[in-house]
Structures are given as C-alpha cells and as structure tokens.
Amino acid sequence: MEQPKVLKVHGLDLSYFTGKLEAYLRNKGLPYELIEMDTRDFKRCGKATGVAQMPQVEWQGGQWLSDTTLIIEFLESLNTQTSVMPDQAALRFIAQLLEDFGDEWLWRPALYYRWAHAQDARLMSHRLADGMMRDVPLPFFMRRWAILNRQRFFFLWQDGVRRSTAKRVEQHFLETLDALEQVLSETPFVLGHKPSLADYGLYGSMFRHFFCDPTPARIMRLRAPAVHEWVARLWNTGLENYADVEFGNDIPASLTPLLSIVCSEFLPYMQANETAIEQGHRQFHFNSKGTVFKLPVQRYRAWRFQRLRTRFQALDVSVKVELESHLPGLDKYLNEPIKSPIESRISGLPISSPSRMTGRTW
C-alpha cells in the first residue's frame, strides 16, 4: 500500500500518545505534519474514524489511522527496514509487554501529576484553553475553568484518585522511574543500543508528562538523570544513528526491577479489569500494595490484555520458560484461556468510515 509522502498527524504537542507517535515517526525518518487540534478538528476526526481520541493520522483518499499501537504496527509493515521489534522471540514479547505497560499502567500517574498539582494544573489548563479550546466562543477564564474541571473529573475522580489513593499513585511513578533508571544507566535504550517498541510505549508518559510537566520533571531530573537523558536521546535519534545496529539475544538483567512491577502490579490489574467485564460490572476494586482503588472497567484494556495472552500462548515452550525465568508468575496471568473475547473495534489499517471504535481520549 502506498504511503503518503507526509503524514498528517492530528494531535497536540502536550498529548501523551501524540508524543509517542511523533517519537516513532522521527526515529524512522517518516515525514509528518503535526496539525494542532482545536475542538472543531477533534470532532471532525472523531466523525471520520468513529473514535474521539488523539492522535489520528489522516492517510489519503479520505482514509484514516487511529490508535498509536496499531498505527505503529501498520507503519512497521510498510517500512520494514530497521524494525523496532527484536527478532529474538522472548525479547520481542517483552517489547510488546512493556508497550502495554507504558500505555496502560502509567496513564493514571501521568494524568495525576498533571491535574492534581496546582502549578501543573494551572499551566496545562492555560495551554489547553489557549490551544485546543481556542475556537470555543467563551472568555479565556471560562475556557480555562471548563478544561480544568473536566480533566480533574474524568482523569482524577472517575479514575479512582482520592486522598486515600494519591500517595500510592505517586509511588507508581517513582517505582517505575527508579526501575527505568537502572536500565538506562547501563544502555542507551530500553532493550539495548537501538530504539524498540518498549521505548515508545514508555515514552508517552515519560516525555509529554513526566519530562515536561513541572512537578514530575523536577523529580525526574533529580532522581533519574539517565531517564531524563533518554527522553532527549530518543527524540533526537534518527534512522542513521541505529540503522546498522542489531538487537541482542539476551534479556538484560537490568530489566528485573521493571519486570517485577509488571508482574506484581500491572498484570494483576489487567486481569482484575477483564474479570469485572466478564462478570458484567462497571467498576472493580484493585489492591496495590495495601491501597485499594475503586476503578472503572476499561474494555480497551481488556482487549490489550487478551491480545497479550494470545501472543504468549502462541510462543514455543522454550520461550515461555525463558520468559518465566525473568518474570516469575507470568504463566499464572497469561496462560489462562480467554472466556469472552473482546473485540477491539479499532482498525490498524486505513479506514474510510466510522467503526464505533473505543480507546483513550488524550
């Protein structure tokens, strides 16, 4: 399939998933134009694809791409040189696992730091009121008030953030930051000496939120300088920097703390979400090291979890054994049969009509 010479990426330069996609496009040398959304464009893109989210990629002939995970997979199929996926099966699975972890586990602390801290919330509500809501015919102070209250309601209150859970949400960031610092103190990228899917999955939160928003950025600079350096390195890396570099064949020992978080927190959370959906619940409780969260179910996350399990179950036994040696308990979560398959409603291929898709908003 022919690819446009310049991809039109509709998003925001403060958006979690827009930053993830931009880093991938820059690293692969794929020319793109970032079209900063306003509310009118946001609605237009949603009408075209059937999903209100960003970024969205305008393809050609009235076709579109949506969802960064599937956009990257599709673009990889068209640009096969210098793949972001390791050839070694265990490493490839870990890259996919860490993309899911970065996309779906770090979302809550990223939005928490942006909207629960006064300095960050003032800055970002100002930027959104002046940017995405620039076409709303209201006084600036009303646009800013509206966006601040909307974001706090949807991304804090409705996502289980309370006084009783806030400290644990902060620890989710700090624990991941410490684990990632150990990895990036030894290698320039998460899985070695070239960017992989794991880097892009972790990049959405680490770049546009934790690196840019005042409160977490200060923490990152002081607590994890290697992570801070990696954020800039990935943004500044081009295809010519790693075209002749190969992925290794071994799972780095430095990944152990990060993979421990994946097994002890992320996978049980994803399992609890799927179980609640199977039982017809709209909310579920999740215990994170003694802190109990009451959370809304997310069908999209259940689809991601089921897709991960399908991939794991298709691996050779020897690969599963290798993964288990680095991720104790992995088999318990990923070898369970899928009782009620959940459709993604999101296409990784160019679409030309709405498909009732669901996913994250910003």
C-alpha positions as CSV (number, residue, x, y, z in Angstrom):
1,M,0.0,0.0,0.0
2,E,1.4,3.4,-1.0
3,Q,2.2,5.7,1.9
4,P,1.6,9.5,1.8
5,K,4.8,11.5,1.4
6,V,3.9,13.5,4.5
7,L,1.7,12.0,7.2
8,K,-0.9,14.4,8.6
9,V,-0.9,13.8,12.4
10,H,-3.8,15.4,14.2
11,G,-3.0,15.8,17.9
12,L,-1.5,18.1,20.5
13,D,2.1,18.9,21.4
14,L,1.2,18.1,25.1
15,S,-0.6,14.9,24.4
16,Y,0.6,11.5,25.8
17,F,0.0,9.5,22.7
18,T,0.8,12.2,20.2
19,G,4.3,12.3,21.7
20,K,4.7,8.6,21.5
21,L,3.8,8.5,17.8
22,E,5.9,11.6,17.0
23,A,9.0,9.9,18.5
24,Y,8.4,6.8,16.4
25,L,8.0,8.8,13.2
26,R,11.1,10.9,13.9
27,N,13.2,7.8,14.6
28,K,12.0,6.0,11.5
29,G,12.6,9.1,9.3
30,L,8.9,9.3,8.3
31,P,8.0,12.9,7.4
32,Y,4.9,14.2,9.1
33,E,3.0,17.4,9.8
34,L,1.6,17.9,13.3
35,I,-1.8,19.5,13.0
36,E,-2.7,21.0,16.4
37,M,-6.3,20.1,17.2
38,D,-9.0,22.5,18.2
39,T,-12.4,21.3,19.3
40,R,-13.7,21.5,15.7
41,D,-10.9,19.3,14.4
42,F,-11.3,16.9,17.3
43,K,-14.9,16.4,16.4
44,R,-14.1,16.1,12.7
45,C,-11.5,13.4,13.3
46,G,-13.9,11.6,15.6
47,K,-16.7,11.7,13.0
48,A,-14.3,10.3,10.3
49,T,-13.0,7.4,12.4
50,G,-15.7,6.8,15.0
51,V,-13.5,7.4,18.0
52,A,-12.8,10.6,20.0
53,Q,-9.1,10.3,20.7
54,M,-5.8,11.6,19.7
55,P,-3.6,11.4,17.7
56,Q,-5.4,10.5,14.5
57,V,-3.5,10.1,11.2
58,E,-5.1,11.4,8.0
59,W,-4.0,8.9,5.3
60,Q,-5.1,9.5,1.7
61,G,-8.4,9.2,-0.2
62,G,-10.4,10.1,2.9
63,Q,-8.8,7.3,4.9
64,W,-7.5,7.5,8.5
65,L,-5.4,5.6,11.0
66,S,-6.2,5.5,14.7
67,D,-4.7,4.2,18.0
68,T,-0.9,4.5,18.3
69,T,-0.3,0.8,19.0
70,L,-2.0,-0.2,15.7
71,I,-0.7,2.8,13.8
72,I,2.9,1.7,14.6
73,E,2.2,-1.9,13.7
74,F,0.7,-0.8,10.4
75,L,3.6,1.5,9.6
76,E,6.1,-1.2,10.5
77,S,4.5,-3.4,7.9
78,L,5.1,-0.7,5.2
79,N,8.6,0.3,6.4
80,T,10.3,-3.0,7.1
81,Q,13.9,-1.6,7.2
82,T,15.3,-1.3,10.7
83,S,12.4,-2.8,12.6
84,V,11.6,-1.6,16.1
85,M,10.8,-5.2,17.0
86,P,13.6,-7.6,18.1
87,D,13.9,-10.9,16.2
88,Q,14.5,-12.9,19.3
89,A,11.1,-14.2,20.4
90,A,11.4,-13.5,24.2
91,L,12.7,-10.0,23.6
92,R,10.0,-9.4,21.1
93,F,7.4,-10.4,23.6
94,I,8.9,-8.2,26.3
95,A,8.9,-5.2,23.9
96,Q,5.1,-5.8,23.4
97,L,4.6,-6.3,27.1
98,L,6.4,-3.1,28.0
99,E,4.4,-1.1,25.4
100,D,1.2,-2.3,27.0
101,F,2.6,-1.4,30.5
102,G,3.7,2.0,29.4
103,D,0.4,2.8,27.7
104,E,-2.0,1.4,30.2
105,W,-0.3,1.5,33.7
106,L,1.5,4.8,33.6
107,W,-1.6,6.6,32.3
108,R,-3.0,7.2,35.8
109,P,0.1,8.7,37.4
110,A,0.8,10.8,34.3
111,L,-2.7,12.4,34.5
112,Y,-2.5,12.6,38.3
113,Y,0.7,14.7,38.3
114,R,-0.7,16.9,35.6
115,W,-4.1,17.7,37.2
116,A,-3.7,17.1,41.0
117,H,-0.8,19.5,41.5
118,A,-1.7,23.2,41.4
119,Q,1.3,24.5,39.5
120,D,1.0,21.8,36.8
121,A,-2.8,22.2,36.5
122,R,-2.6,26.0,36.1
123,L,0.0,25.6,33.3
124,M,-1.8,22.9,31.4
125,S,-5.3,24.3,31.7
126,H,-3.8,27.6,30.4
127,R,-2.3,25.8,27.4
128,L,-5.4,23.8,26.6
129,A,-7.7,26.8,26.9
130,D,-5.4,28.8,24.6
131,G,-4.8,25.8,22.3
132,M,-7.4,23.1,21.8
133,M,-10.2,25.3,23.0
134,R,-9.2,28.3,21.0
135,D,-12.2,28.0,18.8
136,V,-14.7,27.9,21.7
137,P,-16.6,31.3,21.8
138,L,-16.1,31.9,25.6
139,P,-13.9,34.2,27.6
140,F,-10.5,32.8,28.3
141,F,-11.1,32.4,32.0
142,M,-14.2,30.3,31.3
143,R,-12.4,28.1,28.9
144,R,-9.7,27.5,31.4
145,W,-12.1,26.8,34.2
146,A,-14.0,24.3,32.0
147,I,-11.0,22.4,30.9
148,L,-9.6,22.2,34.4
149,N,-12.8,20.8,35.9
150,R,-13.3,18.4,33.0
151,Q,-9.8,17.0,33.3
152,R,-10.0,16.6,37.1
153,F,-13.4,15.0,37.0
154,F,-12.5,12.4,34.2
155,F,-8.9,11.7,35.0
156,L,-8.8,12.0,38.7
157,W,-12.1,11.5,40.4
158,Q,-13.5,8.9,37.9
159,D,-10.2,7.1,37.7
160,G,-10.0,6.3,41.4
161,V,-7.8,9.1,42.7
162,R,-8.7,10.0,46.2
163,R,-6.8,11.3,49.3
164,S,-6.6,7.6,50.3
165,T,-5.0,6.6,47.0
166,A,-3.0,9.6,45.9
167,K,0.3,8.6,47.6
168,R,0.1,5.2,46.0
169,V,-0.4,6.7,42.6
170,E,2.8,8.8,43.2
171,Q,4.6,5.6,44.1
172,H,3.6,4.0,40.8
173,F,5.6,6.8,39.1
174,L,8.5,6.7,41.5
175,E,8.9,2.9,41.4
176,T,8.8,2.8,37.6
177,L,11.2,5.7,37.4
178,D,13.7,4.0,39.7
179,A,13.4,0.8,37.8
180,L,13.9,2.5,34.4
181,E,16.8,4.5,35.8
182,Q,18.6,1.2,36.5
183,V,18.0,0.1,32.9
184,L,19.0,3.3,31.2
185,S,22.1,3.7,33.3
186,E,23.5,0.7,31.5
187,T,22.1,1.0,28.0
188,P,21.0,4.0,25.8
189,F,17.6,2.4,25.1
190,V,15.4,0.0,27.0
191,L,16.3,-3.2,25.2
192,G,19.9,-2.3,24.2
193,H,21.5,0.0,21.7
194,K,18.6,0.9,19.4
195,P,15.0,2.0,20.0
196,S,12.4,-0.7,20.3
197,L,8.6,-0.8,20.8
198,A,9.3,-0.8,24.5
199,D,10.9,2.7,24.3
200,Y,7.8,4.1,22.5
201,G,5.4,2.5,25.0
202,L,7.2,4.1,27.9
203,Y,7.8,7.4,26.1
204,G,4.2,8.7,26.0
205,S,4.1,9.3,29.7
206,M,7.8,9.9,30.3
207,F,8.1,12.6,27.6
208,R,4.9,14.6,27.4
209,H,4.0,14.3,31.1
210,F,6.9,13.4,33.4
211,F,9.6,15.2,31.4
212,C,7.6,18.3,30.6
213,D,5.1,19.0,33.5
214,P,6.8,21.0,36.3
215,T,6.3,18.7,39.3
216,P,7.3,15.3,37.8
217,A,10.0,16.9,35.7
218,R,11.7,18.2,38.8
219,I,11.6,14.7,40.3
220,M,12.9,13.1,37.1
221,R,15.9,15.5,36.9
222,L,17.0,14.8,40.4
223,R,16.0,11.2,40.9
224,A,16.6,9.7,37.4
225,P,19.1,11.6,35.3
226,A,19.6,8.7,33.0
227,V,15.9,8.6,32.2
228,H,15.9,12.4,31.7
229,E,18.8,11.9,29.2
230,W,17.0,9.1,27.4
231,V,13.9,11.2,26.8
232,A,16.1,13.7,24.9
233,R,18.1,11.0,23.2
234,L,15.1,9.2,21.8
235,W,13.6,12.4,20.5
236,N,16.9,13.3,18.8
237,T,17.6,9.8,17.4
238,G,17.4,9.3,13.6
239,L,17.4,6.2,11.4
240,E,21.0,6.9,10.5
241,N,22.0,6.6,14.2
242,Y,21.0,2.9,14.5
243,A,20.4,1.5,11.0
244,D,23.4,-0.9,11.3
245,V,22.8,-1.8,15.0
246,E,21.2,-5.1,15.9
247,F,19.2,-6.1,19.0
248,G,20.9,-8.6,21.3
249,N,19.7,-12.1,22.0
250,D,19.5,-12.0,25.8
251,I,17.1,-10.3,28.2
252,P,19.2,-7.7,30.1
253,A,19.5,-8.4,33.8
254,S,18.9,-4.7,34.5
255,L,15.2,-5.2,33.4
256,T,14.5,-7.3,36.5
257,P,13.1,-4.4,38.7
258,L,10.9,-3.1,35.9
259,L,9.6,-6.6,35.0
260,S,8.9,-7.2,38.7
261,I,6.5,-4.2,38.7
262,V,4.9,-5.6,35.5
263,C,4.2,-9.0,37.2
264,S,3.3,-7.8,40.7
265,E,1.1,-4.8,39.7
266,F,0.3,-4.4,36.0
267,L,-0.8,-7.9,35.1
268,P,-3.0,-8.4,38.2
269,Y,-4.6,-5.1,37.5
270,M,-5.3,-6.0,33.8
271,Q,-6.7,-9.4,35.0
272,A,-9.0,-7.8,37.5
273,N,-10.3,-5.4,34.9
274,E,-11.1,-8.2,32.5
275,T,-12.7,-10.3,35.2
276,A,-15.0,-7.4,36.1
277,I,-16.1,-7.0,32.5
278,E,-16.8,-10.7,32.2
279,Q,-19.0,-10.5,35.3
280,G,-20.9,-7.5,33.9
281,H,-19.6,-5.0,36.4
282,R,-18.9,-1.3,35.6
283,Q,-16.3,-0.9,38.4
284,F,-13.9,-3.1,40.3
285,H,-11.5,-3.0,43.2
286,F,-7.8,-3.4,42.9
287,N,-5.4,-3.7,45.8
288,S,-2.0,-2.1,45.1
289,K,0.3,-3.0,48.0
290,G,-2.4,-2.4,50.6
291,T,-4.0,0.6,48.9
292,V,-7.4,-0.3,47.5
293,F,-8.6,1.5,44.3
294,K,-12.2,1.6,43.1
295,L,-11.8,1.8,39.3
296,P,-14.0,1.9,36.2
297,V,-13.7,-1.0,33.8
298,Q,-11.9,-0.4,30.5
299,R,-12.9,-2.6,27.6
300,Y,-9.9,-1.4,25.6
301,R,-7.5,-2.5,28.3
302,A,-9.2,-5.9,28.4
303,W,-8.7,-6.2,24.6
304,R,-5.0,-5.4,25.1
305,F,-4.7,-7.9,27.9
306,Q,-6.4,-10.6,25.8
307,R,-4.1,-9.9,22.8
308,L,-1.1,-10.2,25.1
309,R,-2.3,-13.5,26.3
310,T,-2.9,-14.8,22.8
311,R,0.6,-13.9,21.9
312,F,2.1,-15.5,24.9
313,Q,0.1,-18.7,24.4
314,A,1.4,-18.9,20.8
315,L,5.1,-19.0,21.9
316,D,7.2,-22.1,22.0
317,V,7.6,-23.8,25.3
318,S,11.3,-22.9,25.5
319,V,10.5,-19.2,25.0
320,K,7.9,-19.3,27.8
321,V,10.4,-21.0,30.1
322,E,12.9,-18.2,29.3
323,L,10.3,-15.5,30.0
324,E,9.3,-17.2,33.2
325,S,12.9,-17.1,34.5
326,H,12.8,-13.3,34.2
327,L,9.1,-12.7,35.0
328,P,8.1,-15.2,37.8
329,G,4.4,-15.7,37.8
330,L,3.9,-14.7,34.2
331,D,2.3,-18.0,33.3
332,K,-0.4,-17.5,36.0
333,Y,-1.7,-14.5,34.3
334,L,-1.1,-15.1,30.6
335,N,-1.9,-18.9,30.2
336,E,-5.5,-18.5,31.3
337,P,-7.9,-19.3,28.5
338,I,-9.9,-16.4,27.1
339,K,-13.5,-16.9,28.1
340,S,-15.2,-14.0,26.5
341,P,-13.2,-12.5,23.6
342,I,-13.4,-8.7,23.4
343,E,-13.3,-7.0,20.0
344,S,-11.0,-4.0,19.7
345,R,-13.4,-2.0,17.4
346,I,-10.2,-0.3,16.3
347,S,-8.6,-0.9,13.0
348,G,-4.8,-0.9,12.4
349,L,-5.5,-0.4,8.7
350,P,-6.6,2.8,6.9
351,I,-10.4,3.2,7.4
352,S,-12.7,5.4,5.4
353,S,-15.9,5.2,7.6
354,P,-16.7,5.2,11.3
355,S,-16.2,1.9,13.0
356,R,-17.5,2.6,16.5
357,M,-14.0,2.4,18.0
358,T,-13.1,3.0,21.6
359,G,-9.9,4.0,23.3
360,R,-8.2,6.7,25.4
361,T,-9.0,10.3,24.7
362,W,-5.8,12.3,25.2
